Amino acid sequence: MTYMQPAFDGTELAAAAPAKSRRIMDDYEAWVDEVTPAFVEAADTGLPFTIDEIARQKQLPDPPHPKSQWGGLPGRLQDAGIIRHYGYGPSARCRRSLVYVWIGVPAAHREAVARRRREDRAARRAARTEQRKAAA
């Protein structure tokens, strides 16, 4: 497939078609709602995966700011008790860098894992508050 670029002199130059890029959504929360089911499905398989691997397989849209907002998704999925850290693996885009590999939490344990993460965050927050009070 070629893309025809008209030249100023009236002739047309044939060039390769522009690369197909993923759709970019305007609303971050709507994006999270749209992509979460794909990661729940991947978690339910019980097989390890990377975020980029699932995004490419399922042709998921990009968030409003792709360079910075893809990184917040695993934290949300962890907080919901859907995934947990499994290890490290090579990046699909750059074989010289490592990315997190995730695995799904069994559905029966998800609420308990989410509750535990909330409790741990609250405990860390309380400890920091006490530490600040003691320092002041």
Backbone hydrogen bonds, N-H to C=O, Kabsch-Sander energy under -0.5 kcal/mol:
donor,donor_aa,acceptor,acceptor_aa,energy
3,Y,15,A,-3.1
4,M,2,T,-0.5
5,Q,3,Y,-0.7
5,Q,13,L,-2.3
7,A,11,T,-3.3
10,G,7,A,-1.5
13,L,5,Q,-2.4
15,A,3,Y,-1.6
17,A,1,M,-1.1
21,S,19,A,-0.5
25,M,23,R,-0.5
25,M,62,D,-2.6
28,Y,26,D,-0.5
31,W,27,D,-2.0
32,V,28,Y,-2.5
33,D,29,E,-2.3
34,E,30,A,-1.8
35,V,31,W,-2.4
36,T,32,V,-2.0
38,A,35,V,-0.7
39,F,35,V,-1.2
39,F,36,T,-0.5
40,V,36,T,-2.3
41,E,37,P,-2.3
42,A,38,A,-1.8
43,A,39,F,-2.4
44,D,40,V,-2.2
45,T,41,E,-0.7
45,T,42,A,-0.7
46,G,42,A,-0.5
46,G,43,A,-1.1
47,L,42,A,-0.6
49,F,102,W,-2.6
54,I,50,T,-1.7
55,A,51,I,-2.3
56,R,52,D,-2.4
57,Q,53,E,-2.4
58,K,54,I,-2.7
60,L,55,A,-2.1
62,D,23,R,-3.5
68,S,65,H,-1.3
69,Q,65,H,-2.4
70,W,66,P,-1.0
72,G,69,Q,-0.7
73,L,69,Q,-0.5
73,L,70,W,-0.9
75,G,71,G,-0.5
76,R,72,G,-1.6
77,L,73,L,-2.4
78,Q,74,P,-2.6
79,D,75,G,-2.7
80,A,76,R,-1.7
81,G,78,Q,-1.7
82,I,77,L,-2.5
83,I,77,L,-0.8
84,R,103,I,-2.3
86,Y,101,V,-3.0
87,G,101,V,-1.6
89,G,99,V,-2.3
91,S,94,C,-0.8
91,S,97,S,-2.2
97,S,94,C,-1.9
99,V,89,G,-2.9
101,V,87,G,-2.9
102,W,49,F,-3.5
103,I,84,R,-2.1
105,V,82,I,-2.6
109,H,106,P,-2.0
110,R,106,P,-0.7
110,R,107,A,-0.7
113,V,109,H,-2.4
114,A,110,R,-2.6
115,R,111,E,-2.5
116,R,112,A,-2.3
117,R,113,V,-2.3
118,R,114,A,-2.2
119,E,115,R,-2.4
120,D,116,R,-2.6
121,R,117,R,-2.3
122,A,118,R,-2.2
123,A,119,E,-2.4
124,R,120,D,-2.4
125,R,121,R,-2.4
126,A,122,A,-2.3
127,A,123,A,-2.3
128,R,124,R,-2.3
129,T,125,R,-2.1
130,E,126,A,-2.4
131,Q,127,A,-2.3
132,R,128,R,-2.4
133,K,129,T,-2.2
134,A,130,E,-2.3
135,A,131,Q,-1.8
136,A,132,R,-1.5
